[in-house]
Structure formats: C-alpha cells, structure tokens
C-alpha cells in the first residue's frame, strides 16, 4: 500500500528513535516531545502544511534545489509550509505520496531532512530567537542523529570531519549515540557547537524569525 508523505513524516516524528533527540545545543533545547507531540500536532491540525511545490515557499521556485525547507518567518497564525522536494514524492488526486523507488540510504537521508526541518519548526514553536548558525547547527545535528538511527551509512569512513557540515554532524552524532546514559539530556560540548555553527550554511537573516506557529 502506498505511503502518503504525511504518514511518512508523522511516522518519523513519532518514532521511538525520537526519544534520543534530547540535547542542549548552545541556548537551544532539543527534546522528544517537541517532535512527537508539538510539531506532529501542528501537522495534524493543519498549522504546518506539507508541500512539494517550491512556489509555496520561494519567490524563485526555479532555483529551489534543497531536499527540504521550513518557512519559519511566516507570520504567527498563518499556515507554515514544510517543503519536501518532489524527487521524493509524487502527487495523486491532490495527495502527496512517497515515491516507491526511494529506498535504503536515501530513505534514511529523507528522515534526517524531515527532522532537520522539524527542528526549525520546533525553534519557531518555542518562539526563541536564535542566530542563524545556532539554528542550523542544532538542526543539522538532530538530522544526523536521525539518519544514523535509521541506518544511514557513508561510503567509507569519514576521514576529514572538517570537510563540511554533514561530515562533522555525523561524527558528533556517532559520539552522541554511543553515550551509555541515553535517558539524560546531553549537553553538546562547546567545541562541537563551535564547529557545527562555523560549518553550517545559513540563509538570509530574515528567514530566521521565530515568532510562533
């Protein structure tokens, strides 16, 4: 039976794996209930709308190449769009479905993208004003932890963890998931926070307006 994008996103955000998303990144708290209760409820209630239409989130849709995006600067009370690229979806009778040919590593990567963007939604839900590097660093790390839990593997070991944000985030995720006390909130070490903030790509500052959903 075909899986709708909505089903897939909600399955990701309410999976038991989300219980490991419990850490402090600089001034931001990442916590399981934020995903499985708060953001999942926003999707179910319609205040966050899933889309694969780049025109819904960008004034230059022809330039949209990202796997995902969450429009945080939407005014509070309006529908906030959560974009998943059409390379992962297809539309049938006005409903978005997950493509049947997305499998293995790509599915794990997509789940990481969903949690990355849901982290931006959580930042918006919290209405905590974060600088762009902090907002992105936390989202990349949450996404990397999710990818690893769903079985994402690189082609060979990560040799240079400073090569880019993905390499560094996956390295920190592996260390995080190896922690023996999984139930406590983990404080991401300052050095890791610094590198993740330094390596994270950021968009225009106006995109990072977290005034609520």
Secondary structure per residue as TSV (DSSP state, phi and psi in degrees):
chain	resnum	aa	ss	phi	psi
A	1	X	-	360.0	134.8
A	2	X	-	-66.4	145.2
A	3	X	-	-102.3	128.7
A	4	X	B	-74.8	156.4
A	5	X	H	-60.6	-40.1
A	6	X	H	-59.9	-44.5
A	7	X	H	-61.1	-43.0
A	8	X	H	-65.7	-43.7
A	9	X	H	-64.2	-46.3
A	10	X	H	-65.8	-37.3
A	11	X	H	-60.4	-42.0
A	12	X	H	-64.6	-44.5
A	13	X	H	-76.2	-16.8
A	14	X	T	-112.7	7.5
A	15	X	S	-65.1	150.3
A	16	X	G	-56.4	-24.1
A	17	X	G	-60.2	-27.0
A	18	X	G	-63.8	-22.1
A	19	X	G	-59.9	-22.6
A	20	X	G	-82.6	-10.7
A	21	X	-	-82.0	75.4
A	22	X	-	-141.9	84.1
A	23	X	E	-150.9	163.3
A	24	X	E	-109.1	125.6
A	25	X	E	-118.4	103.4
A	26	X	T	56.9	-118.2
A	27	X	T	-95.4	0.0
A	28	X	E	-99.1	136.4
A	29	X	E	-99.5	128.4
A	30	X	E	-109.1	127.6
A	31	X	-	-145.8	148.5
A	32	X	H	-56.5	-45.3
A	33	X	H	-62.1	-24.6
A	34	X	I	-61.0	-35.1
A	35	X	I	-87.1	-54.8
A	36	X	I	-76.6	-22.7
A	37	X	I	-105.5	-63.1
A	38	X	I	-66.9	-57.9
A	39	X	I	-72.6	-38.0
A	40	X	H	-60.3	-39.5
A	41	X	H	-66.3	-36.1
A	42	X	H	-64.5	-36.5
A	43	X	H	-70.3	-45.4
A	44	X	H	-62.2	-37.3
A	45	X	H	-83.0	-11.1
A	46	X	T	93.5	-0.4
A	47	X	S	-76.2	-20.0
A	48	X	E	-115.6	125.8
A	49	X	E	-115.2	127.3
A	50	X	E	-79.3	139.8
A	51	X	E	-151.2	153.8
A	52	X	-	-118.7	14.1
A	53	X	-	-94.3	109.7
A	54	X	G	-63.2	-23.6
A	55	X	G	-67.1	-19.0
A	56	X	G	-76.0	-17.5
A	57	X	T	-126.6	-7.3
A	58	X	-	-142.0	141.2
A	59	X	S	-80.2	-7.5
A	60	X	-	-128.0	67.5
A	61	X	G	-59.7	-27.2
A	62	X	G	-67.3	-17.0
A	63	X	G	-97.2	-0.6
A	64	X	-	-79.1	113.2
A	65	X	-	-124.4	-7.1
A	66	X	-	-65.3	148.5
A	67	X	S	-66.2	-31.1
A	68	X	E	-154.9	163.9
A	69	X	E	-162.8	144.8
A	70	X	E	-123.2	129.9
A	71	X	-	-89.3	90.1
A	72	X	T	-74.3	-27.1
A	73	X	T	-84.9	10.6
A	74	X	S	-63.7	133.3
A	75	X	-	-56.5	144.1
A	76	X	T	-58.3	136.3
A	77	X	T	96.6	-19.8
A	78	X	S	-89.4	161.9
A	79	X	-	-66.0	129.2
A	80	X	E	-97.9	125.8
A	81	X	E	-87.8	136.7
A	82	X	E	-119.5	107.9
A	83	X	E	-95.2	133.4
A	84	X	E	-124.9	126.7
A	85	X	-	-59.8	145.9
A	86	X	T	-67.2	-9.6
A	87	X	T	-65.3	-17.6
A	88	X	S	-103.2	-10.3
A	89	X	E	-131.0	165.1
A	90	X	E	-144.2	153.5
A	91	X	E	-105.0	130.9
A	92	X	E	-134.3	118.7
A	93	X	T	50.9	48.7
A	94	X	T	68.0	13.7
A	95	X	E	-117.5	136.8
A	96	X	E	-87.9	133.0
A	97	X	E	-121.8	154.3
A	98	X	E	-74.7	135.3
A	99	X	-	-64.3	142.0
A	100	X	T	-69.9	-23.6
A	101	X	T	-91.8	8.9
A	102	X	-	-89.8	117.5
A	103	X	-	-146.3	168.6
A	104	X	T	55.8	-126.7
A	105	X	H	-57.8	-36.7
A	106	X	H	-67.8	-35.2
A	107	X	H	-65.2	-42.4
A	108	X	H	-63.8	-40.0
A	109	X	H	-63.4	-41.4
A	110	X	H	-63.7	-41.0
A	111	X	H	-63.1	-37.5
A	112	X	H	-63.8	-39.9
A	113	X	H	-63.1	-41.8
A	114	X	H	-61.2	-44.6
A	115	X	H	-69.9	-36.8
A	116	X	H	-54.9	-52.2
A	117	X	H	-70.6	-33.6
A	118	X	H	-65.8	-26.9
A	119	X	H	-67.7	-39.4
A	120	X	H	-64.2	-38.1
A	121	X	H	-63.3	-39.1
A	122	X	H	-65.0	-39.7
A	123	X	H	-60.1	-41.1
A	124	X	H	-67.3	-43.0
A	125	X	H	-60.1	-39.8
A	126	X	H	-71.9	-19.2
A	127	X	T	55.4	41.0
A	128	X	-	-105.0	117.7
A	129	X	-	-74.3	114.3
A	130	X	-	-115.7	147.4
A	131	X	-	-71.0	152.2
A	132	X	H	-53.5	-43.6
A	133	X	H	-62.2	-36.7
A	134	X	H	-68.0	-44.0
A	135	X	H	-59.8	-44.7
A	136	X	H	-74.3	-40.4
A	137	X	H	-59.0	-45.0
A	138	X	H	-63.9	-40.1
A	139	X	H	-68.2	-42.1
A	140	X	H	-63.6	-38.9
A	141	X	H	-68.4	-44.8
A	142	X	H	-60.0	-40.6
A	143	X	H	-64.9	-40.5
A	144	X	H	-66.1	-41.3
A	145	X	H	-60.1	-43.0
A	146	X	H	-63.9	-45.4
A	147	X	H	-57.5	-46.1
A	148	X	H	-62.9	-40.4
A	149	X	H	-66.0	-30.9
A	150	X	T	-90.4	9.8
A	151	X	T	96.6	14.9
A	152	X	-	-65.5	135.4
A	153	X	-	-131.2	140.7
A	154	X	-	-84.5	161.3
A	155	X	S	-85.6	86.1
A	156	X	S	97.1	166.8
A	157	X	-	-67.8	155.9
A	158	X	-	-79.4	111.0
A	159	X	S	-86.3	-44.7
A	160	X	-	-117.0	98.0
A	161	X	T	-69.1	-14.5
A	162	X	T	-92.5	6.5
A	163	X	S	-67.2	-25.1
A	164	X	-	178.2	172.9
A	165	X	H	-62.6	-37.3
A	166	X	H	-65.9	-43.6
A	167	X	H	-61.9	-44.9
A	168	X	H	-70.1	-41.9
A	169	X	H	-63.6	-41.0
A	170	X	H	-65.4	-36.9
A	171	X	H	-64.8	-45.3
A	172	X	H	-66.4	-38.2
A	173	X	H	-60.2	-42.7
A	174	X	H	-62.2	-41.6
A	175	X	H	-66.4	-42.1
A	176	X	H	-60.5	-47.2
A	177	X	H	-70.2	-17.1
A	178	X	T	-83.7	-6.9
A	179	X	-	-61.2	130.1
A	180	X	S	-70.9	-29.7
A	181	X	-	-98.7	85.3
A	182	X	T	-75.7	-15.1
A	183	X	T	-83.5	-17.3
A	184	X	S	-94.1	158.4
A	185	X	-	-71.5	131.6
A	186	X	E	-102.1	130.7
A	187	X	E	-92.6	117.1
A	188	X	-	-65.1	126.2
A	189	X	-	-56.6	144.2
A	190	X	H	-54.0	-38.4
A	191	X	H	-62.2	-42.3
A	192	X	H	-67.2	-41.3
A	193	X	H	-57.8	-45.6
A	194	X	H	-60.0	-45.6
A	195	X	H	-69.4	-40.1
A	196	X	H	-64.4	-39.0
A	197	X	H	-67.7	-36.8
A	198	X	H	-70.0	-37.3
A	199	X	H	-87.1	-18.9
A	200	X	-	-71.7	127.8
A	201	X	-	-73.6	143.1
A	202	X	-	-129.8	153.1
A	203	X	-	-94.1	-162.9
A	204	X	-	-63.6	144.4
A	205	X	G	-58.2	-31.6
A	206	X	G	-64.8	-20.1
A	207	X	G	-69.3	-22.7
A	208	X	-	-99.7	56.6
A	209	X	-	-107.8	105.5
A	210	X	-	-103.2	83.3
A	211	X	-	-110.5	14.4
A	212	X	-	106.7	158.0
A	213	X	-	-105.2	360.0
